[in-house]
Amino acid sequence: MPTLSFFFDFGSTYSYPAALRIREAAARAGVVARFRPIMLGAIFKAQGWVTSPFNLYPVKGRYMWRDLERITAAMGVPFVRPDPFPQNGLLAARVAVGARDEPWQPRFCVEVFKAEFARGEEIIDPAVISAALTAAGADAAHWIARAAGEDVKDALRAETDEAGRHGVFGAPSFVTPDGELFWGNDRLEAALAWMAHRSPRRSR
């Protein structure tokens, strides 16, 4: 089955609804969604930003919070504004990258998003990540320990670098097998439609 790359940061607001719905949407389209966590801070830094643009531009930030309230209400899922924002998703990202070949990895990612945006928990807390791993059916102690490995740290940097090469500048971002980039939760269906109607060509 063709694979859609789902680049996201665990601190990204719009990545929350995208993570909740991408697997079902992809399955309907006959596509596999590959969860690929990145560190958005590094991408922002390359653009000269020291924090989220939603913090840098208060008017944009106010709109985003209200928009997310509307989106989650329409989906029928809970939403709690995380404090602080953005949350530090480094541990969660390392765990997810270390477990990227495990069948439970997408569920773990969803559980982390729920902890942060549905319950208001701080995802830098190893206990929160441990609970998400357990909910996903994984050995929490093993995978948290594995997240400290240099190979995992290098892999997360490599994922972030690859996202940058695809032109990713925010999250969520979706990259099709032919290298087409779609940005934003509301562009998920457009990415899937592109895959359905375009023949793969060399990624650029």
Secondary structure, DSSP 4 states (H G I P E B T S, - for coil): --EEEEEE-TT-TTHHHHHHHHHHHHHHTT-EEEEEE--HHHHHHHTT-SS-HHHHSHHHHHHHHHHHHHHHHHHT------SSSS---HHHHHHHHHTTTSTTHHHHHHHHHHHHHTS---TTSHHHHHHHHHHTT--HHHHHHHTTSHHHHHHHHHHHHHHHHTT--SSSEEE-TT--EEESGGGHHHHHHHHHHS------
